[in-house]
Amino acid sequence: MKIAILRVLLIAAVSPVVWAAPDTPVVDVYKSPTCGCCSKWVDHLKANGFTVRSHNTHDVAPYKARLGVPFGYGSCHTAQVGGYLVEGHVPAKEIKRLLKEKPSARGLTVPGMVTGSPGMEAGGRKVAYAFFS
């Protein structure tokens, strides 16, 4: 009887930890399985506390269309998090800010493949870049 009670208490003590939702929503990333910079961007997100689900595909165009990436603002990978579009090498800190402030926007994009952006590091070399919402 005592063992059964201890098991119930142990399960009750551990359950909230197991069932607790993460602080940040899961990021779904649609990328080519052979793109190294996409994988590095995923690593950047994970290193900054995000849970990431990578969806490898040889054609990201349907995902870009479904999520509404504007023409000319695309990059090599597309993501969705918390109902927002994240296109390209957007820094994790900007995604966190987006999720915290919850603006009336479709999401964020860093068009192209900008040297020095997360996943596109090149020996400390950085190029100034802008991101759009």
Beta strands, then each sheet from edge to edge (+ up, - down):
strand 1: 27-31
strand 2: 52-56
strand 3: 78-81
strand 4: 84-88
strand 5: 107-110
sheet 1: 2+ 1+ 3- 4+ 5+
end
